[in-house]
Amino acid sequence: MTLNEVLFVILAALNLADVYTTMRGLASGKTEANSAMVWLIEKIGTAPALLLSKAVFLGFIYWYLELMPAWVIGALIGLYVYIVTNNIKVISGK
């Protein structure tokens, strides 16, 4: 496996964690902060909207994986670590 492939797997796992924590947060009465996601959720439902957005995002990243510098994927990993951590804080009320 190349470095970018390993980073992609980590990024995909974090995106799944984002879906899970977002679903938990929304189920507990919290609101989605991303207005584009709010719109998509209203149009097609929570799970389909979250999964579709992740599939498009990860598909785009995978398509360009060989061309993408590893630091870009690393930065996205950092962003998703922040997002998932924030989701957990929101769910726990901290």
C-alpha positions, -999 to +999 in steps of 0.1 A: +000+000+000+012+035-008+012+063+018-017+080+000-037+047+002-031+044+039-041+080+044-072+074+023-083+045+045-078+067+076-098+095+060-126+071+050-128+058+086-130+093+099-158+101+075-177+070+087-171+083+123-185+117+112-216+100+098-221+080+130-216+109+154-237+132+132-265+107+132-262+104+170-262+141+175-292+146+152-311+118+170-305+135+203-320+167+191-289+186+181-289+205+148-267+202+117-243+232+115-236+228+077-264+246+059-258+227+026-262+194+046-294+208+062-308+214+027-298+179+015-312+162+046-345+180+041-346+168+005-336+131+008-334+123+045-306+121+071-289+088+063-291+091+025-278+127+026-249+119+049-239+088+029-243+105-005-221+134+006-194+111+019-195+089-012-191+119-035-163+134-013-144+101-009-150+093-046-134+126-056-104+121-033-099+085-045-101+095-082-073+120-077-054+100-050-023+094-071-020+130-080-027+144-046+002+153-023+001+134+010+000+166+030-034+175+015-049+142+026-032+147+060-048+181+063-082+166+055-075+139+082-068+167+106-100+185+097-121+153+102-104+146+135-116+181+145-151+175+131-156+141+148-142+154+181-165+184+179-195+161+172-186+140+203-184+172+224-218+184+211-234+150+218-220+149+253-229+185+260-194+196+268 
